Amino acid sequence: MPDIIYTKVDEAPELASASFLPIIRKFAEAAGVSVGTKDISLAGRILAAFPEQLPEDKRQSDDLAELGQLVKTAEANVIKLPNISASVPQLVAAVKELQSQGYPIPDYPENPQTDAEKDARAKYDAIKGSAVNPVLREGNSDRRAAKAVKAFAQKNPHSMGTWDSASKTVVSSMSGDDFRSNEVSATLAKDETVSIVHVGNDGTETVLKDGLSFPAGTVVDATFMSAKALSAFIEEQIDATKDAGTLFSLHLKATMMKVSDPILFGHAVRAWLKPVFEAHGDKLDALGVNPNQGLGALLEKVSGEPEIMAAIEAVTAERPPMYMVDSDRGITNLHVPSDVIIDASMPALIRAGGKGWGPDGKPADTNCVIPDNSYAPIYDEAIRFFKENGALDVTTAGTVQNLGLMAQKAEEYGSHPTTFEIASGGTVEMRLSDGSLLHSHTVEAGDIWRSASTRKAPIEDWVQLAIDRQAIEGCQAIFWLDATRAHDAELIKYVEPILAAKGVADNFAIMSPAEATRVTLEEITAGRNSIAITGNVLRDYLTDLFPILELGTSAKMLSIVKLMQGGGLFETGAGGSAPKHVQQLAQENHLRWDSLGEFCALGESLKFLGQSRGNAKAAVLGDAVDAATQGILDHGRSPGRKVGQPDNRDSHYWFARYWAEALAAQDSDAELAAHFAPIAKALAENEEAIVSEIAAAQGDVADLGGYYHTDPAKTAAVMRPSATLNDIIG
């Protein structure tokens, strides 16, 4: 097994890897460090799921499963780049591309009928959403801004929108019958095997899930959202938005919440086009329209139906203007479920002064519709705070670190096989092995029921991580837990005794998310730091919200997972996989993806390797990475956004140069200094040739041989255009 595993992923970060990974290997080799790869890309996961249907030369190993075992060992040292958390449209597109490349895999069956189709659908469903993260995250999350990144942001503030106290931008959420209000939770007193059973109104029992095994101390939740209440709420918000004269926007996470949120998204599409579905429902069904796949897919299916198209245009004319993903191309908020992801869309809107982009291409106040009220209050409170106080002053603001509970699939709401769209009215019961009830809900057809669990060991590890981090930082530290919410109340029963037993209770506060949002914003506005100690979903939301406000992006965060068995997982930030960046590269051969997250993760990985394996040279390499990263920031070597400006490939050249120069200048290891001195000299002396060769590649169409499954040789040719640099690096 290589010393470091660097994951093969998707879209922009994978393209960047074609340029950056050879540099990493060249430098790591000098410290006796081997760097291997494991394929967790969407295409790789698809191919690994169907070995029996592929010829020998096209089969792919299940690298995700192998990594899942590695992270449970003390030897793990994994650098994980962002991968696609696939929605159905993305999955279907990837399947079609692989088929066009000669891979005989089955179609994605929308309505599986045969056993083969049902088997294929089950395999594809296991790939959707955040399938990768629960497998790899055998530890809790420690995310924070690197000191160099934070200092640079303060000295070079990014643009911030202006907040008006009279802004009409609001957050709207359900007041009842949502996941928040219907949640029940319990901590198991002993090891249990649990089944989930639907009991119909006629007494018919259907086992939805059987054999769920939980150790003693596991917190087990159950909840549901009423489909009727959801539809009524969305219809009310469409009308309220029109009355207010603002943009209508829906904010969900149809990637991570791969079961529940696409259904919620479909309800919004159906509500938006309610008169069309009422008048043409049978025809839409016959055409195979599934509102869960979005307005874009619907319009494609009905493009040959003039009567339906006219009805859609008539309804659209009566609706309020909609928040746009791409106003120039007419891509709306409701076009594709994976286009508007709440943890990215809401922070961007808040950073912009509460403005979203309308169909006229202009910014406007927005009704931010977040149906479930579990975490909507953080955005609501942030918007209220900035209306009262104005935009955050980036030059003086403190920073928010995050410690997130996520180990062993903690709180994996909606992205796992215990979420169901209920087929008929009755009750859903969680039964213990002795037949007694753990939880029970009365449900109606169409309701969305879900369960999640959080084990004792990860909770205890999370609390200890918080204690350790607060001791290092000495700043405000808040457990974002709501005592009035069922799940949070169970967690508080763990947190308070541990803090008391360690004698550190006075160093921490426990607050509801809304209260914690305001107190934290007050703290960082005053220039002080805060630690947000949160559950899994809130971790995901806050590690975009605060970095986007503080740094302008969430892709530049240190994201460390201290694995519970002693290994390390180093994530390269929370910046997504940037499909727009790939589109620009394909059209103009300019990649604006910023690899700063990869730089930060690499440095931490090498330092961890030095500590865990006693490899002093690796530690020296890691320290030099920090110096190189500082050089990138101090000298403005990050990629520009437009063709003709320096791009990702230029930044990799400068990183390699600063890294080599730092290693040549250090006095901790004379052998490394001697090794890198000629490399640093060559990189400096050939600057003009290297920069001009990279610049010459820009402006033309770039052929990658695919989108989801690129051709390695073609991608290398695009991403390594400098023969001079390649000769030096190898």
N, C-alpha and C positions, 0 to 999 in steps of 0.2 A: 504494500500500500504506500503511495506517495506520502511525503511529509505533509503537504498541503493539498487539499482538493479545491479546485476552482470550478464553479459550476458553469456548465454550458446552458444558456437560457434562450431568450427570445429577443427579437426586435433590436432596439438601439443598443442596450448593454451588450448583447451578443456580438453585434457588429464591432463595437469598441474593443471587445475581447480579442478579435482577430488582429488588432493593432497592438494592444497592450500586453497580452499574454506572452508573446515572444520576448518582450523586454523583461517581464517578471522572471521568466525561466533563465534568461541570460544572467541576471544579477543573482538570483537564488543559487544557481549552480556554484558560484564562488564560495558559498557558505555550506556546500554539501547538502543543500535543500532541494528535494525533488518536488515538482508541482504537476499534479495530474488533473484530469477533468472527469466530471460525471454529468451526463446529459439529463437535465430535468426540464428541458424545453417542452412546449406543448406538443410539437411534432414527435419528439423523442418519447414522451409518455404515451402517445397514441400508438406508435409502432411497437413499443414494449408490451402493449396490452393484447396484441394479436400475433404472437409468434407462430402459432399453428397455421396461419393463413399466408405466411410470408415464406419465400424461398430462403435457403440458408444464407445467401449473400446479402439479403435485405433485412435480416432479423436484427433486433436491437435488444441488448440486455436491459433488465429493469434496474436502471441506475438509481432511481428514487428509492426503491426497496433496499438496495445495497447501502445507500447513504443513511436510510432509516435505521439500519443496524449499526453503522459506524458511529452515529451520534450518541449511541448508548454506551460508548466506550471512552476510557480516559485518553485514548490516542487521537480522538477526533480533532481535526483542525480544518474547518471548512469555511471557505469564502463563498458566500451565497449572493449571487446577483439577482435582480428582480426578474421574475418570470411572469408569463401571462397567466392570470387567474381567469380561465376561459369562461366566457358566456357561450350560450348555444350558437349564436351567429359566428363567433370566432372559431368554435369547434368545427362547425360545418365547413367553414372556409378552409381550415387546415386539412380536413379530411379530403376535400376536393383537390387541393393542391398536391397532397401525397399521392392520390390516385392518378393524377395527371403525370406524376413522375414515375409511374410504374409500380407503385405499391398496391397490391390487391387487397386492400382493407375494405370492410363493409361500409356502406353509407350510414350516416347517423339516422336511426329510425325514429321519426317523430311520433308515430303511433305504432309501436311494435305489436305484431300479431303472432308470428311464428316463434318457436322456441329459440331459433337462431337470432331472430331480431331482438327478442327479449334479452338474450345473452349479450348481444352487441350493445344494446342500450345500457345495460348494467355496467359494462366496462367503460363506456363513454361517460356515464354519469359519475363514475369514480374519478374521472379526469377533470371534470368541470370545477370551477371555483378555486378556492385556495387549497387545492388538494395537496400541494407540496408542503406548505407551512406546517400543518399539524404533524406531518411525518418527521420533519427535521427539528422541530422545536422541542427538544427534550431538556429544555432549560427555560428560565425566565429572562425577560428582556431588559436590557440596560441601554437606553438610547439617550444621547446627549450631543450637543454641538461640540466639536473639537475646538479647543481654545483658539487655534489659529483661524479657524473659520469664523468664529464669533467675533474675534477682534477685527478681522477684515470687514465683516458686515457693518460693524459700528463705524469704521473709518470710511467705508464706501457704501453708504446706505442705498438700498434698492428703492424703487418707486413705491409710494403708498398713496392710495386714493384718499380723497378728502371726505370726512364724515360731516354730515349736516344733521343737527339735532332734529330737524323736521323731516328727516328721511322716512319714507313710507315702507322701507324694507322691513319685513317681519319674518319670524319663523312660525309656521302653523303646524300643529300636531293634534292627534286625536285626544279627546278628553276622557275617553273610556273605551272599553272593549278592545284594547290593543294589547300587545305583548307585555307592556309595562304593568297595566292594571290587572291583568289576568294571571300574573305570575305567582306560582307557589313553589316553595323550596323546603328541603329537609336534609339534614345530615345523617347519614346511615350509621347506626350504632354498631353494626357488625358487617362482615362480608356478606354481600347479597347478589343474587341473580335476579334481574328485573325483566319483565316483559311488558310490552305496550300493546294494548288490546282495544279495538274499537267495538263497542256494543251498540248495535243498531236499535232504533226505537221499537223494532219488532223482536228484539232479543237476540238477533243473530250476532255471533261473535267472530271478529276477524283479527287475527294476530298481525299487527303491523310490524313489530320487531320483537324478537325473542332472544333470550340468552345474553342479555347485557350484564356483564360481570363488573361489580364495583367493590373495591376493598372498603373496610370500615373507615369511617371518617370522610367519605366522599360526599360532597354537596351535590344533590341531584335536584334539578329544576324542571318545571313543566309550565307551559303557558300556551295561549292561542290568541289569534286575532280574528275578530268577527268579519267575515267577508261583507256582510250587509252594512255593518258600521263603516268599514273601509270605503266602500263604494259611495255611501252617503256623504262621508267626510270629503272625498275628492270632489264630488259634484258641488258641495258647498263651497269648497275652496276655489273652484273655477269661477263660480258666480262672485265670490268675495273679491277675487283678483280683478275681475272686470269692473266691479264697483269702485275699487280703489285706484284703478288706472295704472296698475303695475304689471310687471311680467309674471307669468305663471312658471314656476320651476319645481320639478320633483327631484328630490335628492335621496338616493338609495345606494346600496352596495350590492348590485346584482352579480358581482364576481365572488367576493368572499361569502356572502349569504346566498349561495348558489341555488338553494331550493326556495326559500321564502321570498327573497326580494324580486326575482323575476316574476313571481305571481303578483306581488304588489304592483310591479311595473305594468303588468298586463291589465290589472284593474284600472290603472290610470289611463291607459290607451283606450280601454273600453268606455270609460266615463267621458273622456274627451270627445269621442265619436259616438256617443250614446244614441243619437237619432239615426245614425248610419247602421249601427248594429240592430236597432229595433226594426228598421225598414228592410234591411238586406241580410239579416242574420243567416238565413238558410243558404244563400248564395255564398256568403263569406265562408261558412263552414265547408261548403262544397269545394271552394277554391283552396282549402287548407290553411286559411288564415288563423294564426295563433297570436293573439295580442301580446302574449308574454315576450315575443321576439321583437316587438317594437313596431313603430309606425313605418319605418323604412321598409321592413319586410312586407308589411301589409300593403303599402303602396305598390310595391313590385308585383305582388300577386293580383292586384285589381287594376293594373295599368291598362288592361284590355277591356275594361268594363266602363264605358262612358257614363252610364247612369250612376254607378257607385262613385266614380271620380267626381262627378258633378255634386253628388250629395256631400262628399267629403269637403269640397271647396265651399259649399254653402254653410256647413257647420263651422268650418275654420273661420269664415268671415264673421261669425257671431261670437267667437271665442275671444278671450283677451289675448294680447300678444304673448308669445312664448319665449322663454329663455332659450338662447341658441348655442349649439355647439360650434357651428360654422355658418354664420349668416350669409356669407357669400355663396355657399353651395346649398343653402336651404336646409341644413341639417339641424333639426330641432332637438330639444330636451328629450322628447319621447321617441326619437328615431331608433336608437340602439340602446339596449339596457346597460351595456358596458361603457357607454360614452360619458355618462354623468355619474361619477363615483363620489359619494358624499364626503369622504375624508379629503378629497382633492378639490371638489367643486365649492364646498362651503368656505374653506379657508381662502381660496382665491377670490371669492365674492366679498368676503370680509376685508381682505387686504385692499380690494378695489374701492373701499368706501361704501360697501353695501350695494354695489352696482353689478348687474348682469348685462350681457349683450342681447339686445332685442333683434327681431327680424329685419329692422331697418339699419342694422349695423352700428347702432348707437347704444351707449350704456344707459341703464334705467333702473329705478328701484324695483325690487323683486319680492314676490311672495314665495318664500322658501318652504315648500311643502315637504315635511318629514313626517310621514304618517305615525310611526311608532314613537311614543313619548319617552322611551328609555334614556336616550342620550341627546335628543333634540334640545333639552334645556341648556346644554353647554354652548350651542350656537346662539340660542335665543339670548342668553345672558351676555355673551360676547358682543352681540349686536347692540344690546341695550347699553353696555358699558361704553362702547365707542361712540354711540350717539351722544352720551352725556359728556365724554371726556376728549373726543377727537381721536384721530389715528395714533397708533403707537409710534413713539419716537425711537426709531431704530438705533440712532447714534448713542442713546443713553440707556436703552432697555436692558434689564437683566435677562437671564435665560431660564427656561423651564426644561429640566431633565425629566425623563420618564422611566419608571420601573414598572414593567408590565407582567401581570400574571398570565402566562400562556403555556407553561410546560405541560406535556402529556395531554394535549387537546383541551386544556382548561377553557371553559366558556365558549366552546366552538358553536355558537348559535347559528343555525341555519345553513351551515356548510358541511353537513354530515348526514348520515342516513337515519336520523331520528327527527326529521321534519316532514310533515305530511299535509297534503291538501285533502281535506276530509270529503269522502265521496257521498256520505248520507248522514242525516241527523242521528243523534244518539249521545253516547259518552265515550271519551277516551280515558282509559285507565292505565296507570302504571302499577303493576302488581308485583309484589315480592314473591319469593319462591314458595312461601307458605300459603299463598293465595290472598293475603291481606293487601289492602290498598295503600300505596304510597301517595299517589296523587290521582285526582279525577276531575275532568271538566265536561260540562254539557256543551255539545257543539252542534252546529248545523252544517249542511252541505256547503262546501266551498270555503269553510273556515280553514285557517292555516295553524296547525298545532305543531309545537316543537318542544324538544327537551334538550338539556345540556347537562354536563357534569364537570365537577372540578375536584380533583383528588387532594387528599390531605398533604402528601409530601410536597407537591408543588406550592401549595398555599404557605406551608411553613418555610420553604426555601425562599419564596417571594418576600415574606416578612423579614427574614434574615438579610436578604439582599438590600432591603430598604434601610434596615438598621446600619448595615455596613456603609452604604452610600451616604447616609445622613451624617455619619460620624466623620467621613472624609470631607464632605462639603460644609457641614455646620450651618446649613441654611434652612429656611422654611421647608417642611416636609408634610404633605397632606395625603392621607388615604382618601381617595375619591369614592366614598361608599355612602349610600343613602340608607339610613336606618329604617326608613318606611318602605323600602323595597325588599321583597322576600329574599332574594338571593343575597343581596348585600348584607342583610341582617345576619345571615348564616356566616358570612365571611367575618363580620365584626366579632362574632363569638370566638373566632380563631385569633384575630389580630390583637384585641385588647389584652387577653391573658399573656400572650407572648411578649408584648411590649412591657407589661407590668413585671413579668418574671426577669426580663433583661434590665429592668430599672431605667428604661428610656422613654416611658410613656409621655413625659413632659416635652420631649423633642418632636412629637408628632401631633397632628390634628386629624380628626375624622369628620369629613363634611360631605354633604350631598354634592353631586356634580355641578349643579347650578351655583351653589354657594362657593364651592371650591374654584369655579371659573372666575368669579368676581374677585375673590381674595387673591388668587394667583395673578390676575391682571393688575391689581393694585400693587402687588409686590414688584413685579417686573417693571411696571411704569415708574416706580421709585428707584429703579436701577439695581434692585436686589434679585437674587436667584431663588428658585423654588424647585422642589422635587414633587412631581405628580406620581403617586403610587396608585396604579389603576388595574382594573381587570383587562381582559384580552381585547374586547371590541373598543373600549375607550382608549386603550393603548394605541390602537390603530388610528383612531381619530385624532388624538392629541399630538401624536408624533408627526402629523401633517399640519395641524392647526398652528401650533406655536412656532415650529421651524419656518413655515411659510411667512408668518408675521415677522419673525426675528431675522431670518436669513434670506428670505425671498424664495426659498425652495426647501423641500424636505429631503432632497437627494444628497445633501451634504452633511448628514448626521452620522456620528459614530453609532453603530447599531451592533451591540455585543450581546450574544446569548451565552451566558455562563451555564454550560450543560451540566446537568445534575450529577453525571458520572465523572466529571472532571475535565472533559474536553471543552473545545471552544468553537462556536459558530459565529462568524463575523459577516453580518449582512451589510450590503453596500448602500444602505439608505432606503428611504421609503418613496423613491421618486417614480415608481411605476416603470413600464418598459417603453414608453414614449413612441407610440406608433406614428405620430406626426413627424418625428425626427427621421424615421425610416422613409416616409414618403418624400421628405425633402432630399434625402440622400439619393433615392432612386431617380428623382427628377433633375437634381442639380449637383450631385456628387459632393454634397456638403453635409457633414454630420455634426450637429450642434450639441449632441449629448455631452454632458460634463461628467468626466470620470472622477471627480473629487471624492465621491462616495467610495469608489474602488480604491483610491489612494489611501483614504483613512482606514478602510478595512484591512488593506494589505499591511500597513504599518502595525496594526494591533495584532494581526495574525502572526507576523514574524516575531514580534516581541513575546507573544504567548509561547511560540515555538521555542524561543530561546530560554524562557523560564521553565517550561514543562519538560523539555528534552535536554536541558543543560547545554544548549548550542549557543555559545557566546557570540559566534559570528552572525547567527540569525538575529540576535538581539541588536547587534551593531547595524545590520541592514535595516531593521525596523526603526531605529532611531534616525537613521539617514532618510528614511521615507518621510518622517515628520519634517525634516529640513527641506526636502524636495517639495512637499506639499506647501510649506510656507513660501517657498520660492515661486511656485505657481501663482499663489495669491498676491504676494508682494509685487510681482512683476507683471501682473495682469495677463497671465498666459492661459486663462480659461477660454473655451471656444466662444466665438461670436455667433450670432443668430443668422446672419445673412451670408449668402454665397459670396466669395471673394474675401471674406474675413478669415482669420485663422480658425480652424475647426478642431474637432476631437483629435485628429491625427497630429496636428501641430502641438497640442497640449501634451501628448504622449512623448514627443521628441523632447520638449522642454523638461518634462518630468524625468526622463531618462538622464538628461544632461545634469540637472540639479542633483539627482540621486547619485550619479557617478562623482560629481564634484564634492558632494558631502562625504562620500566614502573615501575619496582620495585625501580629503583634508583632515579626517578624524585621526586621533592618535590612540584609540583603544585597541586597534588591531593593525599592526604594521603590514602584515601579509595582505589584508584586504586593501589597505591604502595603496600598496604597490601594484596590486592587480588592477585597481580601477583608475589609477592615474593616467595610463595611456588611453583608456576608454573615454575618460573625461576630456582629455586633450583632443582626441579625434572628433568627438561630438561638438566641441567648441570650434575647432578649426574648419569643420565642414558645415557650419551653420547656414551659410548662404546657399550652398548647394541643396541641403536637405529641405530648407524652407521653400525654396523655389520649386523643387520637385513635387512637394506636397501641394503647393498652390496651383501648379500646372494641371493637377488632376481635377480641379474643381470646374464646375460649369456644365459638364456633359452628363448625359443619362448614365446611371450606374447599373450594370447588370449583375445582380446577386445570385441569379439562378433560382430564385424563389423568395417567398416572404416568410412563411413559417418554417420552411425547410430549405435553407439556402445551400448553394454549392460551395464547399470549403475553398476550392481553388479560386473560383471567381471572387468570393468574398475577400480572400487574402490579397488578390490583385488590387481590389478597390481600396482596401484598408491599409495596405503597405505599399504606397506608390513611390516611395523614395528608395531607389536602388542604393544610394549612398548610406542611408540609415540602416538599411537591411544588411549591407556588408559589415557594418560595425557591430550590429546586434547579433546577426547570424540567423 
